[in-house]
Amino acid sequence: MEGVLGRVGDVMTPAPVFVSAGDTAAKACAALRTHHLPVVPVLDSGTLVGVLAPLDLLEERPFRPVTDLMTRGIVPVSPELPLLQAHALLMSQGLEVLPVIQGDRVVGHLTLSAVLRAINQQTDPLTGLPWATALRMWAADVLARRREVAVLFIDLDNFREVNKTLGHVVGDGVLRSVGDLLQRCTDPMTDLLCRYGGDEFAIATTRADEDARALAARIQEVVGVPVAETDRRVTVSVGYAGGRRHDDREPGHAASTVDDLLALASRASTAAKTSPGAEARRAAWHPERALPAEARVRLLDVHFESQGGRSSAEVRLRLGAREVVGTSSGLILTPKPTPRFLVAEATIAALHGILGKPHVYTLEDVLDSLAPSYSLVVAVVSGTREEGGEAERYIGGATGRDLPRAVCKAVLDAVNRPLARRLAALLEGEIR
């Protein structure tokens, strides 16, 4: 099983080289140059605290501490990790190279190109995800090592309508977007996501039952893909099986157990697809209840900039003849700064300016596509429709090649409909 799946240790480049947190840029440069490394790990008492690439050290003063220059928050791989999970970990962090750590020792580095060469025949060229065969092998391997597995089966609700009315090119874009969002929801250390076939995806996971069910609920909630600049969106139905067994399974039946779990999860997704909630999601494909054009908050402009470790966002919105600017700023401490959270917060600040009341809406989360050339953004916002009402959660989505604009549109997509009555009242007062 391990030979079929492949492990990081099979394709990594051995290189037990690192620098310590107290070392200088000069020592890191010497390590990179002497050992011809793409990155050098930074360890502090046996724990990885960052990595340094040649560009991080370019034209830097030799005596600068490596902790001032390194990229933090990197999740490494171990030699025992299956290559399919290592691939997902590289993609989720947007990296070309990861250090390989065994215990408290650096043993080498793993490149994305080496992983791609090894798994070339096991991935779907459209989404970049493994096929179902890889999921079956991974899950059977986990069961053979006496760990429990749960399976989530994800079926798109409205995909047939996409292909029928908008064509297969648009449909392919939807499948890529759903794959990207599912990658953002999953953790490569515990989950293996695959393209099962057609408009179906599946996830095998070693998460505890409660956590696996929470993952299924989150996927059901946030995976809704806007289609072709319309008010329509493709949603999903999720089925779940497994994860509750506590005693050891009989040896030799791992493969058949995985097939049983997949069959049960598939039936559960079919049941979910015929539920009242799914019927309502499919009905929403035909947006007869679209808001009047004037009863929407519209995006006029968005600006994001980052300089000297501090980033800021400015968003300008309009309702009727009224224009409001919202801003947000802060220090960016993540290893790869992204504008999505600051832009979303600036959008909500501008929205509060229109509504005239602060703290009506708060940002829970923003998920954006892993694809560098085209952004799919889902925003999760909580707030109240009417003054004094109970807090509710709203999900909005948007696509586009400009990530900041897509973030703004996703936030507005989440709140425009629940705010319809209040927006109409504000417009009426403006006219009077």
Buried (B, 14 or more C-beta within 10 A) or exposed (E): BEEEBBBBBEBBBEBEBBBEBEBBBBBBBBBBEEEEBBBBBBBEEEEBBBBBBBEBBEEBEEEBBBBEBBBEEBBBBBBEBBBBBBBBBBBBBEBEBBBBBBEEEBBBBBBBEBBBEBBEEBBBEEBBBBBBEBBBBBBBBBBBEEEBBBBBBBBBBBBEBBBEBBEEEEBBBBBBBBBBBBBBBBBBEBBBBBBBEEBBBBBBBBBBBEBBBEBBEBBBBBBBBBBBEEBBBBBBBBBBBBBEEEEEBEEEEBBEBBEBBBEBBBEBBEEBBEEEEBEEBBEBBEEEEEBEEEBBBBBEBBBBEBEEEEBBBBBBBBBBEEBBBBBBBEEBEEBEEBBBBBBBBBBBBBBBBBBEEEEBBEBBBBBBBBEEEBBBBBBBBBBBBEEEEEEEEBBBBBBBEEBBBBBBBBBBBBBBBBBBEBBBEBBEEEEE
